[in-house]
């Protein structure tokens, strides 16, 4: 009896060692591409809020899915899209229910006019990689479509979407905002972006002015010609390169009896306020610019 127990214990230990070795082999079989995919932990927010640290393997993914039918069966395509430092990547998973080991579908992915087709067996995934154009920039638009290229009476699954590229982080550069003025009427605003922005929308909120002069050569639009309160400039901003906005304001001293005019209160880039970054010592945000009106 004792011998039988010892044999059973030995067999159990042998099975445990065998399973451990098998799992270790599976872990070691992961490719660098698999490891990179496992690092995809960041959800896409927008193309200005984040940047890619070169070599980190951490990218910003958009996900989604679409379903359809094929006869009495249901089918589904799940997708993940993101960009790396050099490529735009689309990952698809094809699922058909009930499970049929022989079922498959050919799926075509089109990105900015370039096509790739692959055949996916049920419950398998495929990766489509599209090289980015030379000189690509943050926020460049990628149009993508995903469609089954099957030939039967059932409607193929069709998906379309867009993705604005996430830029590359530039070492040693941080976002900053500041302004300088000696009289609270003539002001130079300075902004530095850590990533390049194409078609950036910069807005300056100026509640109490009757007009302004752009001394920087830029062209601004206003929300109201007679009583402008928001000045807007649109243009490209190069990463880590200071961009300045030099303006001479005409304070509106007749708008109240308080004896002052709030010449400037906020500075936004793509609707994101920048007045609370790189603030002066002892403050939580850049103070509003208040002009003392003559008595």
C-alpha positions as CSV (number, residue, x, y, z in Angstrom):
1,X,0.0,0.0,0.0
2,X,2.8,2.4,0.9
3,X,4.6,1.5,-2.3
4,X,1.5,2.3,-4.3
5,X,1.2,5.8,-2.7
6,X,4.8,6.5,-3.4
7,X,4.4,5.6,-7.1
8,X,1.3,7.8,-7.3
9,X,3.2,10.7,-5.7
10,X,6.0,10.3,-8.2
11,X,3.7,10.2,-11.1
12,X,2.0,13.4,-9.9
13,X,5.3,15.2,-9.5
14,X,6.4,14.1,-13.0
15,X,3.2,15.5,-14.5
16,X,3.7,18.8,-12.7
17,X,7.2,19.2,-14.0
18,X,6.0,18.3,-17.5
19,X,3.3,21.0,-17.4
20,X,5.6,23.6,-16.0
21,X,8.1,22.9,-18.8
22,X,5.4,23.0,-21.4
23,X,4.2,26.5,-20.2
24,X,7.7,27.7,-20.1
25,X,8.2,26.7,-23.8
26,X,5.0,28.5,-24.8
27,X,6.2,31.7,-23.0
28,X,9.6,31.5,-24.7
29,X,7.9,31.1,-28.1
30,X,6.5,34.7,-28.1
31,X,8.0,36.8,-30.8
32,X,9.0,40.4,-30.4
33,X,5.9,41.4,-32.3
34,X,3.8,39.5,-29.7
35,X,5.6,41.2,-26.9
36,X,4.9,44.6,-28.5
37,X,1.2,43.8,-28.9
38,X,1.0,42.9,-25.2
39,X,2.4,46.3,-24.4
40,X,-0.6,48.0,-26.0
41,X,-2.2,49.3,-22.8
42,X,-3.0,52.9,-23.6
43,X,-6.4,53.9,-25.1
44,X,-6.5,56.5,-27.7
45,X,-7.7,60.0,-26.5
46,X,-6.6,62.4,-29.2
47,X,-3.5,63.2,-31.2
48,X,-2.4,66.2,-29.0
49,X,-2.6,64.7,-25.5
50,X,0.0,61.9,-26.0
51,X,3.2,61.1,-27.9
52,X,5.2,57.9,-28.5
53,X,8.4,57.4,-26.6
54,X,10.7,55.8,-29.2
55,X,11.5,52.1,-28.4
56,X,8.9,51.9,-25.5
57,X,6.5,49.6,-27.5
58,X,3.6,51.5,-25.9
59,X,1.2,52.9,-28.4
60,X,-2.4,54.3,-28.4
61,X,-5.1,52.1,-29.7
62,X,-8.6,52.5,-31.0
63,X,-10.7,49.4,-30.9
64,X,-14.1,48.3,-32.2
65,X,-16.1,45.5,-33.8
66,X,-18.9,44.8,-36.3
67,X,-21.2,41.7,-36.6
68,X,-23.1,40.0,-39.4
69,X,-24.7,36.8,-40.5
70,X,-23.8,34.0,-42.9
71,X,-26.8,31.7,-43.3
72,X,-27.9,30.6,-39.9
73,X,-24.5,31.5,-38.4
74,X,-23.3,34.8,-36.8
75,X,-19.9,36.3,-37.5
76,X,-17.9,39.1,-36.0
77,X,-14.7,41.1,-36.8
78,X,-12.9,42.8,-33.9
79,X,-10.3,45.4,-34.8
80,X,-7.5,47.3,-33.1
81,X,-5.7,50.2,-34.9
82,X,-2.7,52.3,-33.8
83,X,0.5,53.8,-35.2
84,X,4.1,53.0,-34.2
85,X,7.2,55.1,-34.9
86,X,7.2,53.8,-38.5
87,X,3.9,52.0,-39.3
88,X,0.1,52.1,-39.1
89,X,-1.1,48.8,-37.8
90,X,-4.5,47.1,-38.0
91,X,-5.1,43.9,-36.1
92,X,-8.2,41.8,-36.8
93,X,-9.8,38.8,-35.2
94,X,-12.5,36.8,-37.0
95,X,-15.1,34.8,-35.1
96,X,-18.0,32.7,-36.5
97,X,-20.7,31.0,-34.3
98,X,-21.5,28.1,-34.1
99,X,-17.9,27.1,-34.3
100,X,-16.9,25.3,-37.5
101,X,-13.2,24.5,-37.7
102,X,-13.3,24.8,-41.5
103,X,-14.9,28.2,-41.7
104,X,-12.8,31.2,-42.8
105,X,-13.1,34.5,-44.5
106,X,-10.9,36.7,-46.6
107,X,-10.7,40.2,-45.2
108,X,-9.4,43.3,-47.0
109,X,-8.0,46.3,-45.2
110,X,-7.6,49.6,-47.0
111,X,-5.6,52.5,-45.4
112,X,-5.3,55.8,-47.3
113,X,-5.9,54.0,-50.6
114,X,-3.4,51.1,-50.0
115,X,-4.9,47.6,-49.8
116,X,-3.9,44.3,-48.1
117,X,-6.0,41.1,-48.0
118,X,-5.6,38.1,-45.7
119,X,-7.6,34.9,-45.1
120,X,-8.6,34.5,-41.4
121,X,-9.7,31.1,-40.1
122,X,-12.4,31.1,-37.4
123,X,-11.1,32.4,-34.0
124,X,-7.7,33.6,-35.4
125,X,-6.1,37.0,-35.7
126,X,-4.1,38.7,-38.4
127,X,-1.9,41.8,-38.4
128,X,-1.9,44.3,-41.4
129,X,1.1,46.7,-41.4
130,X,1.2,49.8,-43.5
131,X,4.4,51.9,-43.6
132,X,3.9,55.6,-42.8
133,X,4.8,58.2,-45.4
134,X,8.2,59.9,-45.1
135,X,8.0,63.1,-43.1
136,X,4.7,62.1,-41.4
137,X,3.6,64.3,-38.5
138,X,1.4,64.1,-35.5
139,X,-2.3,64.3,-36.2
140,X,-2.0,63.3,-39.9
141,X,-5.3,61.7,-40.8
142,X,-5.4,57.9,-41.6
143,X,-8.7,56.7,-43.3
144,X,-9.1,52.9,-42.9
145,X,-11.8,50.4,-44.0
146,X,-12.2,46.7,-43.3
147,X,-14.4,44.5,-45.5
148,X,-15.0,40.8,-46.1
149,X,-14.3,39.9,-49.7
150,X,-16.6,36.9,-49.8
151,X,-18.8,35.6,-52.7
152,X,-22.2,34.5,-51.5
153,X,-25.6,35.9,-50.9
154,X,-24.9,37.1,-47.4
155,X,-23.9,40.7,-46.8
156,X,-20.2,41.1,-45.9
157,X,-19.1,42.8,-42.7
158,X,-17.9,46.4,-43.6
159,X,-16.2,48.8,-41.2
160,X,-14.7,52.2,-41.8
161,X,-13.0,54.7,-39.5
162,X,-10.3,57.4,-39.0
163,X,-7.2,57.7,-36.9
164,X,-5.1,60.8,-36.3
165,X,-1.5,59.8,-35.9
166,X,0.2,60.0,-32.5
167,X,3.5,61.9,-32.8
168,X,7.0,61.0,-31.5
169,X,8.0,62.4,-28.1
170,X,11.1,64.6,-28.4
171,X,13.6,64.1,-25.6
172,X,14.3,67.2,-23.5
173,X,11.3,69.1,-24.6
174,X,8.3,69.9,-22.4
175,X,5.1,71.8,-23.0
176,X,5.3,75.4,-21.8
177,X,3.3,78.7,-21.8
178,X,4.2,82.2,-20.6
179,X,3.5,85.8,-21.4
180,X,5.4,89.1,-20.9
181,X,4.0,92.6,-20.6
182,X,5.2,95.9,-19.2
183,X,1.9,97.9,-19.4
184,X,-0.8,95.2,-19.6
185,X,-1.7,96.4,-23.1
186,X,1.2,95.2,-25.2
187,X,1.7,91.5,-24.6
188,X,3.8,88.7,-26.0
189,X,2.5,85.2,-25.4
190,X,4.9,82.2,-25.9
191,X,3.9,78.6,-26.3
192,X,6.1,75.5,-26.8
193,X,4.6,72.1,-27.9
194,X,6.4,68.8,-27.3
195,X,5.0,67.5,-30.6
196,X,4.3,69.0,-34.0
197,X,0.7,70.2,-34.5
198,X,-0.8,70.5,-37.9
199,X,-3.6,73.1,-38.2
200,X,-3.5,74.0,-34.5
201,X,-6.3,76.2,-33.3
202,X,-5.1,78.8,-30.8
203,X,-7.6,81.0,-29.0
204,X,-7.0,84.0,-26.7
205,X,-9.9,85.0,-24.5
206,X,-10.0,88.8,-24.1
207,X,-13.2,89.9,-22.4
208,X,-12.7,93.6,-22.1
209,X,-11.2,95.0,-25.3
210,X,-12.5,97.2,-28.0
211,X,-9.9,96.2,-30.5
212,X,-6.3,94.9,-31.0
213,X,-3.3,95.2,-33.3
214,X,-1.3,92.1,-34.3
215,X,2.3,93.1,-34.1
216,X,3.5,89.6,-35.0
217,X,2.3,89.5,-38.6
218,X,-0.2,86.7,-37.8
219,X,-3.8,86.9,-39.0
220,X,-6.5,86.4,-36.3
221,X,-10.2,86.0,-36.6
222,X,-12.6,87.3,-34.0
223,X,-16.0,86.3,-32.7
224,X,-17.4,89.8,-32.9
225,X,-15.9,92.7,-35.0
226,X,-17.4,95.4,-32.8
227,X,-16.7,93.9,-29.4
228,X,-14.1,91.1,-29.9
229,X,-13.8,88.7,-26.9
230,X,-12.0,85.7,-28.5
231,X,-9.1,86.0,-30.9
232,X,-8.3,82.9,-33.0
233,X,-5.2,81.9,-34.9
234,X,-4.9,78.7,-37.0
235,X,-1.6,77.3,-38.2
236,X,1.1,74.7,-37.8
237,X,3.3,74.5,-34.7
238,X,6.7,72.8,-34.9
239,X,7.7,70.6,-32.0
240,X,10.0,72.2,-29.4
241,X,10.0,75.5,-31.3
242,X,8.6,78.5,-29.4
243,X,5.7,80.2,-31.2
244,X,4.9,83.8,-30.1
245,X,1.8,85.8,-30.3
246,X,2.5,89.5,-30.0
247,X,-0.6,91.7,-29.6
248,X,-1.4,95.3,-28.7
249,X,-4.8,95.6,-27.0
250,X,-7.2,98.5,-26.7
251,X,-8.7,98.0,-23.2
252,X,-12.5,98.6,-22.9
253,X,-12.6,101.0,-19.9
254,X,-16.2,101.8,-20.5
255,X,-17.7,98.4,-20.0
256,X,-18.1,98.8,-16.2
257,X,-17.4,101.1,-13.3
258,X,-14.8,98.9,-11.7
259,X,-11.9,101.0,-12.9
260,X,-10.2,98.1,-14.7
261,X,-10.5,96.0,-17.8
262,X,-9.7,92.3,-18.0
263,X,-7.6,92.3,-21.2
264,X,-6.8,88.6,-21.2
265,X,-8.1,85.6,-19.2
266,X,-7.2,82.4,-21.1
267,X,-5.0,80.8,-23.8
268,X,-6.1,77.5,-25.4
269,X,-4.6,75.2,-28.0
270,X,-7.1,72.9,-29.7
271,X,-9.6,73.7,-26.9
272,X,-7.1,72.8,-24.2
273,X,-6.3,75.6,-21.7
274,X,-2.5,76.2,-21.2
275,X,-2.6,78.8,-18.5
276,X,-1.8,76.3,-15.7
277,X,1.4,74.9,-17.1
278,X,4.9,76.3,-16.3
279,X,3.4,78.9,-14.0
280,X,5.3,81.6,-12.1
281,X,6.6,80.5,-8.6
282,X,3.9,80.7,-6.0
283,X,0.9,80.5,-8.3
284,X,-1.3,77.8,-9.7
285,X,-1.9,79.4,-13.1
286,X,-0.9,82.5,-15.0
287,X,-2.8,85.5,-13.6
288,X,-5.3,87.3,-15.8
289,X,-4.0,90.5,-17.4
290,X,-5.9,93.4,-15.8
291,X,-5.5,96.9,-17.1
292,X,-6.1,99.8,-14.7
293,X,-8.2,102.4,-16.4
294,X,-7.5,106.1,-16.0
295,X,-9.8,107.8,-13.5
